[in-house]
Amino acid sequence: MNLVALPAFTDNYIWMLHDGQRAVVVDPGEAAPVTAALDAQSLSLVGILVTHHHGDHVGGIAALRPRLQGPVWGPATERIPAPYLPLTGGDKVDVLGLQARVLDVPGHTAGHIAYVLQPAGQAPIVFCGDTLFSGGCGRLFEGTATQMFASLSALAALPANTRVCCAHEYTESNLRFALAVEPANAALQAYTLHCRALRAAGQPTLPSAIATERAINPFLRCHEPAVITAARTQGAANDSGPAVLGALRDWKNNFR
């Protein structure tokens, strides 16, 4: 099974999973990168997975429908371009012969979902949209810090080698913030250098891995004393996970 990141807009990734003949794409905000990749490799588009309703994730669906030989799947409680098959946490769908498990991960949007797949002989994959980024998390546009904390905790509980396929190349910006939160984190320092080298070479920093995110992402480290201390300086009301996450997210919103 082949996993490909298709750059879109200025910093989006549309993820493509294909077996050499059939392809599924995730969050196609625009159609052109998908059609170009399908044509270049003579692939049939047999499904579209959607994590949430924002335009940069669904804007290309209409233009792709003439080529689509299968369903669009998306969150049951959000407005996804119809027709589509609605999903909620616990559902399972067949994706290229793989069983994709659906997780409810609200916070960025109210009905955001993620998809977890296990290709044979490969590391697992999670398509997590804008909930979890490498080194960061999505803004709380529709959900609460309590919801986002629960969502990130669920993602952090996935196997350590799970490939994290988020939808934006925000890593360097996120890591600058993470270093402000945990400047003494050696794993974070090393990962920052690694990601800078990748970007300097024109390479994506993604996919990341759950083990990496547990070690470097402050939003998955709300239990760590250094992160709690930093959040306290930004007005966290107490040391609970949601309070720490909320203070970090507010800080990140205005971080330059």
N, C-alpha and C positions, 0 to 999 in steps of 0.2 A: 504494500500500500504506500503510495507516494503522497507526501504532504508538501504543499507549495504555498508560499505567501505571495499574493499578487498585490503589488503596491497600487493604491488608489488615492485620488485627491492629493493632498499634500502629505498626510501622515497616516492614512488608513491602510490596513491590510484586509484583503478579502482572502480567506483561506480556502484552498482547493484541496480536496482529497480525491485521488483517482487510482485506478488499478491498471492503467495503460489503455483502457477502452472506455470506461464509464467514469464520470466525475460528479462530485457533489461540491457545491460552494456554500460558504458561510457568510452571511451578512453582506450581500452584494449591493453596496451603496451606489455603484455605477456599473453599467453593463460592459463597457468597452474593454477593461482589463480581462474580464471573464471570456468574452467572445474571442479575443486575441489568443488567449491561452488554449481555449478549446480548439481553435483552428490550427494553431501551431502544432498541436499534438494529436489532432484528429480524434478528439474525445467527444463522447455524447454526454450531455448534461442530463442527469437522471434525478436530481433533487437539489433543493435549496433549503438550508437551515437558517433560521432567523433567531437571534437572541433577544432583540427588543425593537421598538418601533421607530427609533430615530431615523431621520431621512438619510443620513450617511451610511445606514445599514440596510435600508429597504429600497432606496431610490432606483436601483437598477432592475428590480424584479419584473416590472411590466415589460421592459425591453427584452428581457431574457425568456419570457414565456413562449414565444414562437419556437425556441430551441429546446424547451424543457420537456423531457419525456418522463416526468414523474411529479411528485408532489412538492409543494412548499410547506414546510413545517414552521410553526412559530408559537409564541406564548399565547395562551388562551385568553388572557385578560387584557391584551393590548391590541391596538388597531394596526393590523398587518394587512397589506394589500391583498384583497380577496381574489380568487378563492385560496384558502390555505387550511391545513390540518392543525387544529389547536392542541397544544400540549401543556401539561402541568407537571410539577415535580413527581417523580416516580414512574412516569410514562416511559416506554421503551419503543424505539422505532428502528426499522431495518435500514441501514445506510451502507450500501455496497456490500451487503452480506454480513455486516457487523451490526451488533446490537448497541445502539446509542441510548444511554441512560440520561434522562432529563433531571436536572436539579433546579429547584426554585432558588434564585439568587437575587431577590429584590434589594433595592437601595439606590442604584443609579436611576432606574425606572421602577415603577410599582410592580410590574409583572415580568421583569427580566428573568430569563432562564439561561442555563448552560447545558452543554452536551458533553458526555464523557464516553469515549470509545476505547476499545482495546484491540488494536490490530494484532493478528497472530504473529508472534515472534518479535514484536516491537514494543517500545514503551507506550503506555496509555497516552491518550490525548484528551485535553479539555478545551473546548471552544467556549470561552467565557466572556465574549463580547467586551463590554465596558465596565464589568464588575471588578475584575482583578487585572491590573497592569503589572508589568515587570517593574518592581520598585514602588508601586503605587496602587491606587484604586480609583474608581470613577467618582465623579461629583455626585452629591446627593440631590439630584434634581427633583425626584418624586418620592423618595423613601427617606428613612430615618437612619441615624447612626446605629440604633439597635438592630435594625434590619440588615444594614451593611455588615455589622460585626458578625451576625449570625451567618450571613452569606459567605463572607471571607473565611470564617471558621470552617464551614462545610468544604470549601475549596482547599483549604490548608490541610484538611484531613485526608485528601486523596493520596494515593501512593506517591512516595518521594520522587520517583522518576517520571511522573506524569508530565507530559509536555504542555506548557501553558501557552495557548494560542489566543492571545488577546487581539483586539482590533485596531490598535494604534501604536505607532512608533514614538512613544512618549518616554522611553527608558532613560535617556540622558537627563532630561528635565526632572524626572522622578528621582533619579539618584542624587542630583544636587540637593533636593529637599531632604532625602533620606540621610545624607551626610550632615545636614544641619541638625537632624534629630539625634543621630547616633554617630558622632564624628570619630569615636574610638573603635567602631566596629570593623575589625580587620577583614572579615569576609566581604563587607560592603566596599571597603577601599579597593580590594583586589578586583571585585566584580565591576566597579566603576571603570578601572583601567582597561579591563577586558572589553567592555561595551564601547568605550571611546575608540579603541583600536578597530573594532568591527565597523563602527560608523565612519571612521576615517577611510576605511577600505571600501566604503559603499555597500556594506553588508547589513542585513537586519540584525537586531539584537534578539529576535524571537525565532523560534519559541524559546522561552525560558523553561525552568523546571520547578515543580513544587518545592523540592528540597532547597533550591537556590532562593526562592521567595521566602521560605521560612527563615533563612539565614540573613536576608538583606532588606526585606520589605517592612518598613515600620508599621504598616497597617495590618500585617500578620504577626506583629511582635508587641502587641499592646499589653502583654503580660510581663515584658522585660523591664527591669528596674530603670534602666537608662531611658527607655521610651516613655515610661510613666513620668519620670522626672521632667523630661522635656515637655510632655503634654501639660503637666502642672504649671509650667512657666507660661503656658498659653491659655490658662484658664480652665483646665479640666476640673470639674466639680469634685470628682473622687477618682479612685484608682480602678474602677470597673472598666471592663473592655469597651463597652459602648461610649462611656464618658471620655476615655483616652482617645478612641478612634474619632469621635466627634470633634475634639479639640485639635487633633492632627489634621483632620479634613478642613476645618475652618482656617487653620494656619496655612495649609497648602494652597487654598483658594487665593490667598493674597501674597504668596511667596514669589519672590523674583530673584 
